[in-house]
């Protein structure tokens, strides 16, 4: 037993050590953590130091990362949201798979491969890597943008269509050993899907209710892991994809009140195991094959990436994406995927693909996956700025309505300011640099113009020459300061009121002597603290007195640190001193608190002067 445990744990320990070294190095080079895991696998695998010989065992363990990733994706996809995504999933995803299969099947058939072999090649290369694409888009903060939304739709369609593709393999096999799926196997698959649906609907609540009764934290984690691994195992036994089983389970639980609890329990395991999955891919790379036929392998990688990217770029443009989004979507999905590796292995077992061809195709897919993060990093560094200039937005033309106030940034803060001004009958013009935000606000009946408030011509068109005040409600520090500088240079008569993201932002605004600024989380934090103290049993007036004392001290500290905020050593010293002063202040006698009390019971804190809060 000891040897069995050692044989299981040793590869994992070696991979973790290699990952701890390689991942930070790769991140520092700007190529992302995925490349770090792949490098770690290559170094410790047979092609490197050969510290791990049994790559198959490590791969089986790491495949749980993909299973958990698909479960979490399903958990985020409520059926209603899946219906909203139907165009991305079924139209864009269906078109991508169909056209890619036609392209690569035709190329393979033209190279004198038989039709079954050519079809397997086309079907395999139509798949992209869910395990690579989603973390890659997340690293670049693109999941909420068109590349993320449409990319997820395409990947979901690939996950769904993979099962029928696998079911097709026996029909493509030839010879006496070919096995045709029976109605019995189809019925087993259908029963498995039904069992997952029913289990997610009727068994989850009783299980978590049991965990509530026991009051044992680790039981929640055990139940969450049981659901993921259990559904994956059930799907595998039924002849379906483990990933599809986990995905369906996630979709079924997406409406559950325990969704967030399950997600919190699964995510730590998913991230680590997904990293091990990429490391196991690195270990499985047969570099001797690459050295023996480098031209053939590299040509295959080039044809795969360029052909698939060109198709996806065209489809993304037809779906309404701009040039930058379409190029990101195309590059993110251009590689082969882990399902292709599974499919080629299955086709090898069915006798459709010869062993040499299966190995070559697998190497092409793996190298395309290795190349994708590198190419995407280069795209973001070199191509994105050029697309950004080429796709410069056409800003709205603004009718001069002689507003009293101009609001720059119509997000959470700007909208509240606008609603209050509208309530008081004060005319204003709102500007926002996000076309998506402008579209949302207009759909709800709001009036806002699309434009960059740092542009002098746009401010003049918005009525800056005649307005009295301007509100800079943008959270981005550099964009906010750029607007303030533009206004002070070209429209010095305007009184500037600004939203400060943090203390440094506040100090930069104080440098410019704006008419007023408010740190964006200050009053919400104070009001929340007041509610907390009252619920803890502190008298309401005593709680408000403590917060007023804190606010006055914090304002005093902000003013004092303004003189030294460029000096880190001085900032650290003044912060420590201020913390000691505050502790002594709040422990002191509060008899003099009458001088700072508010005017009425409904005002939790005096607003005072906006200038320095």
Secondary structure, 3 states (H helix, E strand, C coil): CHHHHHHHHHHHHHHHHHHHHHHHHHHHHCCCHHHHHHHHHHHHCCCCCCCCCCHHHHHHHHHHHHHHHHHHHHHHCCHHHHHHCHHHHHHHHHHHHHHHHHHHHHHHHHCCCCHHHHHHHHHHHCCCCHHHHHHHHHHCCCCCCHHHHHHHHHHHHHHHHHHHHHHHHHHHCCCCCCCCCCHHHHHHHHHHHHHHHHHHHHCHHHHHHHHHHHCCHHHHHHHHHHHHHHHHHHHHHCCCCHHHHHHHHHHHHCCCCCHHHHHHHHHHHHHHHHHHHHHHHHHCCCHHHHHHCHHHHHHHHHHHHHHHHHHHHHHHHHCCCCHHHHHHHHHHHCCCCHHHHHHHHHHHHCCCCCHHHHHHHHHHHHHHHHHHHHHHHHHHHHHHHHHHHHCCCCCCCCCCCCCCEEEECCCHHHHHHHHHHHHCCCCEEEEECCHHHHHHHHHCCCCCEECCCCCHHHHHHCCCCCCCEEEECCCCHHHHHHHHHHHHHHCCCCEEEEEECCHHHHHHHHHCCCCEEEECCHHHHHHHHHHHHHHCCCCHHHHHHHHHHHHHHHHHHHHHHHCCCCCHHHHHHHHHHHHHHHHHHHHCCCHHHHHHCCCCCCCCCCCCCHHHC
